[in-house]
Amino acid sequence: MNRSILAGIALSIGLILAGCQSSQSRQAQLAAICADPANRQPKTFYWSECQTLYPSSDQALQKDYLLGSAVGN
């Protein structure tokens, strides 16, 4: 019984550590994803994460805001 509990704990710890991702590997994955300009457009799934690698200029942010705003009233 004691060995099965220890084996379960060891297995749990192994699964948790396998699920962890180093910041370097995450950064490399984001660089590959954000290299595609389509992923750097507002309203895309990766937009906020790609902003950390490729921040938009003030002019680009203003343009995106104007294109997304409601027209006329």
N, C-alpha and C positions, 0 to 999 in steps of 0.2 A: 504494500500500500504506500509506504513511504517513497519507494522508488518511482511509482507511477505519478505521485504528486510532484516530485522533483523533475521528472521527465516532462510533465505538463507545463511546469514553470519555465523550464529551459526552452521548450518549444514556443511558448508565448513570447518570451524575451527575444528569441530568434526571429519570430515573425514581426515583432515591433521594430527591431533594428533593420530588418530587410525593407520595411516600409519607409524608413527614413531616407531622405534624399539630401545629399550634400549641396551646399549652396553653389559650389562650382559646377556640378552637373546640372543644376537647375538653371544657372546662368547660361550655360552652353546650349541648353534646350531652348531657352528664351531667345537667345541670339539667332538661332536657326529659324524659329517661328517668326520673329520680328523682322527678319531680313526681307520677308515678303511685305511690300508696302500695303497690300490689301488688309493685312492684320493690324496695321497701324492707323486704320481709319476709325473715327468715333463710331460708337454703337456696335463695335465688333467685340467678340469675347475676350480677346487679348489686349484691347486698346490700353487699359489702365496699366497693365504689366509692361507693355512695350514703351509706355511713356517714361519708365525708369531708364530704359536703354537709349531711346530716341525721343527726347522731349520735344514737343511742338514749340515752334516759335510763337511769340505773342501774336504776330500777324496771322499765322495759321489757325490759332485758337479763335481769333476774332472771326475769321472766315467760316470756320466750322459752326460757330455760334450763330452767325447770321443765316447760314444755310439751313440750320435746324430750327430757327425761330418761326413763329407763326407770321403770316403775311397779312398786313392791313388790319384795320378795325374801323 
